[in-house]
Each structure stands twice: as structure tokens, then as C-alpha cells.
Amino acid sequence: MYIDLPEKLYYSIGEVAKAFGVNTSLIRYWESEFPIIKPKKNKKGNRYFTPDDIKNLRIIYHLVKEKGYTLDGARIALATNEKVDSTVAIIDRLEFVKAELLKMKDFLNEN
């Protein structure tokens, strides 16, 4: 899944949930289930996710939503498989290329 987020230092939980197409409650739940997600919190308790958190959420999203892993299975895969990170990065690049090619196709069809 290609995530379209502007380059920033921190993202609010609403921005993250919208980019992934899920509810904010799911993001909070994954935060409690996966120790690799550690958003910064302000005095009010608002979560602010770093680009590293977004990268980890992409991996979790890929394992749970796209591959159909259980949460326990995703936790085990994260702990034992170093290739998960590179696989998700390759998939992200391919989806970006696909999106660009579709834009070109639409542009050519209009003319």
C-alpha cells in the first residue's frame, strides 16, 4: 500500500490513520501490541508519529492487512525475519511506480 504523506518530522494520529485508511483506534491498538511503535506524546497525551514509526506501521499493515497474519504471527515475523523491512520497501517502490504509470496513462488518454 502506497502511503502518501508529506515529509514532516511528526504526524498526528489522524493523519496517520487517514493515510493508512484505518481508524485511529486501530493505530492506538497496534501501538499497545507492538513495542516498535513509540509515538511521542505531548502534555495532553496527543500522539505524534515520527517517520520511523510510519515505516514500522507500514510493515505491520503489510503483515496484518495484506498478508493476513495474526498479531502474534506479525510479532514473530518482525522478531525473526530481517527481510520483512526490505520486502515492504520494495513493494512501496513498485506501488509508487505503478501510480506514476497510471497517471501517465490517464494523461495520454485525455489527449
Z-matrix of the N, CA and C atoms (Angstrom, degrees):
N
C 1 1.450
C 2 1.518 1 108.54
N 3 1.307 2 114.93 1 124.95
C 4 1.464 3 120.47 2 178.23
C 5 1.521 4 108.84 3 -80.83
N 6 1.319 5 116.45 4 125.16
C 7 1.462 6 122.56 5 -179.56
C 8 1.519 7 108.01 6 -103.53
N 9 1.330 8 115.79 7 121.03
C 10 1.460 9 120.36 8 -178.57
C 11 1.524 10 109.23 9 -102.61
N 12 1.325 11 115.62 10 93.34
C 13 1.458 12 121.85 11 177.03
C 14 1.522 13 108.53 12 -124.13
N 15 1.335 14 117.41 13 139.70
C 16 1.474 15 118.99 14 176.01
C 17 1.522 16 109.56 15 -67.56
N 18 1.317 17 116.11 16 156.62
C 19 1.460 18 119.44 17 178.80
C 20 1.524 19 109.28 18 -76.00
N 21 1.324 20 114.63 19 114.68
C 22 1.459 21 122.30 20 179.25
C 23 1.515 22 108.46 21 -141.29
N 24 1.317 23 115.62 22 166.74
C 25 1.459 24 119.71 23 175.94
C 26 1.518 25 111.61 24 -78.35
N 27 1.339 26 116.58 25 -35.38
C 28 1.456 27 121.46 26 -177.54
C 29 1.515 28 110.36 27 -138.81
N 30 1.340 29 115.31 28 145.54
C 31 1.459 30 122.11 29 177.95
C 32 1.523 31 108.15 30 -124.19
N 33 1.324 32 116.09 31 139.59
C 34 1.461 33 119.60 32 177.05
C 35 1.527 34 109.13 33 -75.07
N 36 1.304 35 116.26 34 163.08
C 37 1.456 36 120.15 35 -178.75
C 38 1.533 37 110.66 36 -65.32
N 39 1.321 38 116.84 37 -31.02
C 40 1.461 39 120.52 38 177.05
C 41 1.519 40 112.12 39 -65.60
N 42 1.327 41 116.48 40 -42.76
C 43 1.470 42 120.76 41 177.62
C 44 1.528 43 110.74 42 -62.81
N 45 1.320 44 115.75 43 -41.94
C 46 1.462 45 120.53 44 -178.72
C 47 1.523 46 110.61 45 -66.22
N 48 1.326 47 116.47 46 -46.24
C 49 1.463 48 120.22 47 -179.24
C 50 1.532 49 110.74 48 -62.59
N 51 1.316 50 117.16 49 -41.71
C 52 1.463 51 120.86 50 178.99
C 53 1.525 52 111.23 51 -64.42
N 54 1.327 53 117.49 52 -41.25
C 55 1.463 54 121.49 53 -179.88
C 56 1.524 55 111.36 54 -63.93
N 57 1.320 56 117.54 55 -36.94
C 58 1.458 57 121.36 56 179.99
C 59 1.526 58 112.56 57 -87.95
N 60 1.317 59 117.60 58 -12.03
C 61 1.460 60 120.78 59 -179.78
C 62 1.525 61 113.05 60 72.40
N 63 1.337 62 116.34 61 34.46
C 64 1.462 63 121.66 62 179.68
C 65 1.529 64 108.81 63 -129.24
N 66 1.324 65 116.02 64 172.53
C 67 1.456 66 121.12 65 176.80
C 68 1.527 67 110.61 66 -79.75
N 69 1.325 68 115.42 67 155.10
C 70 1.462 69 119.75 68 177.82
C 71 1.526 70 110.72 69 -63.29
N 72 1.329 71 116.94 70 -30.34
C 73 1.467 72 119.83 71 179.70
C 74 1.524 73 111.25 72 -63.44
N 75 1.332 74 117.89 73 -33.90
C 76 1.460 75 120.49 74 178.21
C 77 1.531 76 110.36 75 -68.11
N 78 1.318 77 116.87 76 -39.36
C 79 1.463 78 120.35 77 177.52
C 80 1.532 79 109.62 78 -62.90
N 81 1.328 80 117.14 79 -43.88
C 82 1.467 81 120.60 80 178.37
C 83 1.527 82 110.73 81 -63.82
N 84 1.339 83 117.09 82 -38.85
C 85 1.462 84 121.27 83 179.08
C 86 1.524 85 110.70 84 -64.57
N 87 1.332 86 116.95 85 -46.15
C 88 1.468 87 119.93 86 178.08
C 89 1.523 88 110.60 87 -61.64
N 90 1.329 89 116.58 88 -35.62
C 91 1.464 90 119.89 89 177.28
C 92 1.526 91 110.28 90 -60.16
N 93 1.334 92 117.55 91 -40.40
C 94 1.460 93 120.78 92 -179.50
C 95 1.531 94 111.95 93 -74.05
N 96 1.334 95 117.49 94 -26.85
C 97 1.464 96 121.49 95 -176.97
C 98 1.525 97 114.42 96 -89.95
N 99 1.329 98 118.01 97 -26.80
C 100 1.456 99 122.04 98 -176.28
C 101 1.528 100 109.84 99 -119.13
N 102 1.326 101 117.51 100 113.04
C 103 1.468 102 120.06 101 -176.97
C 104 1.531 103 114.10 102 -68.45
N 105 1.329 104 118.62 103 -11.19
C 106 1.471 105 119.38 104 179.59
C 107 1.525 106 111.99 105 -76.51
N 108 1.321 107 117.28 106 -13.01
C 109 1.474 108 121.06 107 177.64
C 110 1.521 109 107.52 108 -96.33
N 111 1.326 110 115.04 109 111.85
C 112 1.468 111 120.64 110 -177.18
C 113 1.524 112 109.80 111 -132.82
N 114 1.332 113 118.27 112 78.63
C 115 1.466 114 118.76 113 179.45
C 116 1.526 115 110.94 114 -70.79
N 117 1.313 116 114.55 115 152.15
C 118 1.468 117 119.99 116 174.41
C 119 1.517 118 107.36 117 -75.50
N 120 1.322 119 116.68 118 148.07
C 121 1.459 120 120.99 119 177.69
C 122 1.517 121 109.17 120 -125.75
N 123 1.343 122 115.54 121 138.49
C 124 1.461 123 118.94 122 176.41
C 125 1.528 124 109.13 123 -88.34
N 126 1.313 125 116.72 124 -173.79
C 127 1.471 126 120.42 125 -177.01
C 128 1.521 127 112.59 126 -63.30
N 129 1.317 128 116.81 127 -29.57
C 130 1.460 129 120.83 128 177.93
C 131 1.527 130 112.21 129 -76.37
N 132 1.333 131 116.50 130 -17.91
C 133 1.457 132 120.58 131 -177.81
C 134 1.521 133 112.98 132 98.31
N 135 1.349 134 117.26 133 5.70
C 136 1.463 135 120.16 134 177.37
C 137 1.516 136 109.65 135 -68.19
N 138 1.323 137 115.35 136 137.31
C 139 1.463 138 120.71 137 -179.17
C 140 1.517 139 110.42 138 -89.37
N 141 1.330 140 115.76 139 138.93
C 142 1.461 141 122.18 140 174.51
C 143 1.522 142 108.16 141 -129.67
N 144 1.316 143 115.30 142 117.36
C 145 1.449 144 122.20 143 -174.31
C 146 1.521 145 110.98 144 -92.78
N 147 1.330 146 116.52 145 137.43
C 148 1.454 147 122.98 146 177.25
C 149 1.536 148 109.13 147 -87.88
N 150 1.332 149 117.71 148 166.22
C 151 1.477 150 119.41 149 174.98
C 152 1.531 151 113.07 150 -57.10
N 153 1.347 152 117.99 151 -32.10
C 154 1.472 153 119.88 152 175.66
C 155 1.527 154 111.12 153 -65.26
N 156 1.336 155 116.60 154 -39.63
C 157 1.462 156 119.89 155 176.39
C 158 1.526 157 110.60 156 -62.45
N 159 1.327 158 116.88 157 -40.33
C 160 1.464 159 121.16 158 179.41
C 161 1.535 160 109.84 159 -63.51
N 162 1.330 161 116.44 160 -41.62
C 163 1.463 162 120.38 161 177.90
C 164 1.534 163 110.51 162 -60.93
N 165 1.321 164 116.89 163 -44.07
C 166 1.463 165 120.94 164 178.65
C 167 1.527 166 111.36 165 -66.56
N 168 1.326 167 116.98 166 -38.25
C 169 1.465 168 119.61 167 177.01
C 170 1.527 169 111.10 168 -64.79
N 171 1.343 170 117.43 169 -36.43
C 172 1.466 171 120.53 170 176.38
C 173 1.517 172 110.77 171 -60.42
N 174 1.321 173 116.23 172 -42.69
C 175 1.461 174 120.53 173 179.74
C 176 1.529 175 110.08 174 -64.07
N 177 1.319 176 116.59 175 -46.59
C 178 1.463 177 120.66 176 179.75
C 179 1.525 178 110.33 177 -63.00
N 180 1.332 179 116.76 178 -43.66
C 181 1.466 180 120.74 179 178.51
C 182 1.527 181 110.00 180 -59.12
N 183 1.320 182 116.88 181 -44.75
C 184 1.464 183 121.46 182 -179.74
C 185 1.523 184 110.54 183 -60.29
N 186 1.320 185 116.60 184 -46.52
C 187 1.459 186 119.88 185 -177.46
C 188 1.528 187 112.09 186 -67.96
N 189 1.326 188 116.71 187 -45.76
C 190 1.469 189 120.45 188 -173.02
C 191 1.529 190 112.10 189 -81.80
N 192 1.322 191 117.11 190 -49.39
C 193 1.464 192 120.14 191 -173.19
C 194 1.529 193 113.34 192 -85.79
N 195 1.333 194 117.59 193 -39.34
C 196 1.452 195 119.86 194 -175.02
C 197 1.528 196 112.68 195 -91.48
N 198 1.322 197 117.53 196 -38.42
C 199 1.460 198 121.20 197 -178.63
C 200 1.524 199 112.61 198 -93.37
N 201 1.335 200 117.77 199 -16.95
C 202 1.462 201 121.21 200 176.89
C 203 1.522 202 114.60 201 82.05
N 204 1.323 203 117.70 202 22.23
C 205 1.459 204 120.37 203 177.87
C 206 1.526 205 109.85 204 -70.54
N 207 1.338 206 115.42 205 151.57
C 208 1.458 207 119.50 206 168.49
C 209 1.527 208 107.06 207 -76.97
N 210 1.315 209 116.72 208 169.02
C 211 1.464 210 119.26 209 178.66
C 212 1.527 211 110.94 210 -63.52
N 213 1.345 212 116.53 211 -39.46
C 214 1.464 213 119.33 212 176.98
C 215 1.523 214 110.57 213 -64.83
N 216 1.314 215 116.76 214 -41.67
C 217 1.458 216 120.81 215 178.59
C 218 1.518 217 111.72 216 -63.73
N 219 1.321 218 116.80 217 -39.79
C 220 1.465 219 120.81 218 178.15
C 221 1.522 220 110.31 219 -66.24
N 222 1.326 221 117.58 220 -40.01
C 223 1.459 222 120.88 221 178.06
C 224 1.529 223 110.80 222 -62.06
N 225 1.328 224 116.22 223 -42.65
C 226 1.467 225 120.81 224 179.25
C 227 1.527 226 110.02 225 -66.16
N 228 1.330 227 117.24 226 -43.09
C 229 1.464 228 120.85 227 179.51
C 230 1.524 229 111.13 228 -61.70
N 231 1.320 230 116.99 229 -40.31
C 232 1.469 231 120.45 230 178.18
C 233 1.526 232 111.49 231 -65.28
N 234 1.325 233 116.03 232 -35.98
C 235 1.460 234 120.02 233 -177.20
C 236 1.526 235 112.59 234 -77.67
N 237 1.328 236 117.35 235 -31.50
C 238 1.463 237 119.45 236 -171.43
C 239 1.522 238 114.60 237 -107.71
N 240 1.323 239 118.66 238 -20.58
C 241 1.462 240 120.39 239 -172.27
C 242 1.521 241 110.77 240 -114.05
N 243 1.331 242 116.56 241 111.11
C 244 1.455 243 120.72 242 179.61
C 245 1.525 244 111.50 243 -76.38
N 246 1.322 245 117.89 244 -19.19
C 247 1.462 246 121.80 245 -175.81
C 248 1.533 247 113.30 246 -76.93
N 249 1.320 248 117.92 247 -13.29
C 250 1.462 249 120.73 248 -178.13
C 251 1.519 250 110.32 249 -59.10
N 252 1.323 251 117.37 250 -43.60
C 253 1.461 252 122.30 251 -178.73
C 254 1.525 253 111.00 252 -61.67
N 255 1.318 254 117.16 253 -47.20
C 256 1.466 255 119.80 254 -178.97
C 257 1.523 256 111.60 255 -69.66
N 258 1.322 257 117.52 256 -34.43
C 259 1.460 258 120.89 257 177.80
C 260 1.520 259 110.85 258 -63.42
N 261 1.309 260 117.12 259 -44.17
C 262 1.464 261 121.07 260 179.05
C 263 1.524 262 110.28 261 -65.69
N 264 1.326 263 117.50 262 -38.34
C 265 1.469 264 120.66 263 178.30
C 266 1.529 265 110.56 264 -63.48
N 267 1.318 266 117.30 265 -41.26
C 268 1.468 267 120.97 266 178.24
C 269 1.515 268 110.63 267 -65.37
N 270 1.320 269 117.24 268 -43.69
C 271 1.465 270 120.95 269 178.71
C 272 1.522 271 110.35 270 -61.45
N 273 1.335 272 117.64 271 -42.10
C 274 1.468 273 121.32 272 178.24
C 275 1.523 274 111.23 273 -60.43
N 276 1.335 275 116.91 274 -44.30
C 277 1.462 276 120.21 275 179.40
C 278 1.522 277 111.32 276 -63.91
N 279 1.319 278 116.87 277 -42.61
C 280 1.467 279 120.50 278 179.49
C 281 1.529 280 111.72 279 -64.61
N 282 1.323 281 116.70 280 -39.24
C 283 1.462 282 119.69 281 178.46
C 284 1.531 283 110.82 282 -67.96
N 285 1.329 284 117.47 283 -34.96
C 286 1.459 285 120.63 284 176.17
C 287 1.527 286 110.22 285 -64.70
N 288 1.331 287 116.59 286 -44.56
C 289 1.473 288 120.64 287 178.50
C 290 1.532 289 109.69 288 -62.18
N 291 1.318 290 117.15 289 -41.98
C 292 1.463 291 121.01 290 178.73
C 293 1.527 292 110.73 291 -60.73
N 294 1.325 293 117.16 292 -44.05
C 295 1.457 294 120.86 293 179.61
C 296 1.526 295 111.03 294 -62.72
N 297 1.322 296 116.88 295 -41.03
C 298 1.472 297 120.38 296 178.70
C 299 1.528 298 111.05 297 -65.77
N 300 1.316 299 117.29 298 -40.74
C 301 1.463 300 120.87 299 178.62
C 302 1.533 301 111.38 300 -65.24
N 303 1.322 302 116.54 301 -38.34
C 304 1.463 303 119.69 302 177.33
C 305 1.528 304 111.25 303 -66.12
N 306 1.338 305 117.08 304 -36.38
C 307 1.465 306 120.25 305 175.80
C 308 1.522 307 110.24 306 -62.77
N 309 1.334 308 116.64 307 -43.31
C 310 1.466 309 120.81 308 178.59
C 311 1.525 310 111.09 309 -63.17
N 312 1.317 311 116.34 310 -41.43
C 313 1.466 312 121.06 311 179.21
C 314 1.527 313 110.32 312 -61.66
N 315 1.318 314 116.54 313 -45.62
C 316 1.466 315 120.63 314 178.68
C 317 1.524 316 110.90 315 -62.48
N 318 1.315 317 116.53 316 -41.22
C 319 1.466 318 120.75 317 179.02
C 320 1.534 319 110.51 318 -62.21
N 321 1.317 320 116.34 319 -44.00
C 322 1.468 321 120.06 320 179.83
C 323 1.522 322 112.43 321 -67.83
N 324 1.319 323 116.76 322 -34.31
C 325 1.464 324 120.20 323 177.96
C 326 1.527 325 112.89 324 -68.89
N 327 1.336 326 116.67 325 -28.74
C 328 1.456 327 121.01 326 179.22
C 329 1.519 328 111.31 327 -71.62
N 330 1.318 329 118.07 328 -29.38
C 331 1.465 330 121.89 329 -176.25
C 332 1.477 331 112.14 330 -93.77
